[in-house]
Amino acid sequence: MFNTPPPPMTRQRCRELAADESARLGDVPCTHWQPPCDSTFVQPPPSDVRSSQTSVQRVALCVQAYYSENTESVNDFLEHAIVRNELADNFCFYNPLYDSVKGTSNWAQKTLDDHRKDKRSHIYTQDELAQARTHDDIWNSAQLQMVKEGKMHTFLRMYWCKKILEWTPSPEDALKYAIYWNDHYSIDGLNPKGYVGCMWSICGLHDQAFAERSVFGKVRFMNYEGCKRKFNVNAFVARNGGKVHKYVPKK
C-alpha cells in the first residue's frame, strides 16, 4: 500500500472541495477551537488558495468583515493563512534542505542525533504504517482520514508525525515517510506548509527545546493521553474507523 495511488481525484472534485471550504468561510468558522472529531473543520488556508484559484489577500479581506463578531476565529484564521503560510514559503524558498533533517536548527539536529540509537517501544514497517495497522487507534484513524479525505487536522498532523518518529528506526526515515504520505494524499501535499508541518513536528523546526526524553531528545513530545484531554477521541475514531492492532515485535 506504500506505493498505492491515492483515490481518484478529478478536476471537478478538486473544485468541489475548494468550493465547499470557501463556502464555509461565508459562515466564518466558529469562535472556538475546532476539534478533530468535528467533521466540518476547515484547515486554513482553503484548498482553492493552495491551487491559486483564490488569493490569500482576497480571502483575508473577506474574513475581516466578520472580525467584530468572531474576533478569535478571524485572528486564528489569519494567523494560519498569512503568518504561518508566509513563514513556510520563505523557509522552503531560502533553505534548499527544507525536506531534510539537516535543514532544521542546530540544536534539533544535535538532540535527534544524540537519541537516534535509543530503543523504540514499537517499530513499524512502511507497509504497516501505510495500512494504518498500529496499536494506536487515533493514529490509525488519522492515517485513514488522510487517505480517504485528503486532509488532517493540524493538531493531529503533529501527533501523526511525532508517532512516526517514535515508531521508526531514525529521524530520517520518519521525515521521509511523513513527507511522502503528505505529498501523496493530502490536499496541501507538495506545498511549503506541508513540508514545514512535517519538519516542525519531527525536527523541531520553528519550535523551542523541551525537557529531554528518549527518542525525541528535546523535540516537543505528544502522547495519547494528551489527545484525550484535547478532544473526544472516541468520536474521532468512530468517524474514521481506526482500529487497535496487536503489535508483533520485530525479530
Steps between C-alpha positions, in 0.01 A plus 500: 500500500802727540501560124126475447365797301266734689125475435390653166478878529352658189534868420130543575541333842791732580281798418219361713735462798625853447145634472390315813779647709456850356126485558558426866697823520173676428376385841848570638641226716364460849641708783657202677775253417363240259596152622603219264171321571310795344430384144460862383842624603673726247875472461610851400593613247229331292590274211407750229762736646761225477405434137520875420130530414460763773760734653574500872452878494146466369408240761657708778307813398172305486555340840583833664142608446407259781767620743272677748271200551758221468826658616671187629408293196608766250831556678570127496415469133719796402786362711492180293420655163758779514764465774556125494455481125763767437733343756475168313544661157812684609653197672459281192614774261818591687597159643593235241483241780134575576411129492805367686593458866811701410276796424379551857661695786841388633362416846233277347746320274726433797230373735349270237844363420578452871189283534491319166616173661244512782284190524156544345201343678353418159653471153270494197576442134395732220218268402368462854484876540353556154226248575425659839582178685649634824399456863377863508142554379538880492800476268331237286188717469705804401681297234172366362342846493795641307477222242121526461442875535835657418516698823611477859442736792811706590511360854476145368764551233740594779405185690512290183849620410638464851382142528671418171821633661434287806428181303767503226874429516624855438392865464591481132262209444224675693529820298517309171182303576306801631585718199428219255154431639417868541601569139320191376163543673451845653341799334803702617748247362796636303444829682739694728256484791491120473880474506533741790224321692696174476828674583347677800355180643795267442800734493401780738503764225375844614455357850686512831682230695305306764592264782722224366356151459571175319482499117373861476787660683395862551244502218143560618325179607134403461313194628163325501396640839558853371260431214236379744526829688474700179205346318249215492725214390218244482297720265797556271588130489137400440474744210819388324511130584847450643539179697747382762731237347710266709868589482734220399861588592753472218760226534 
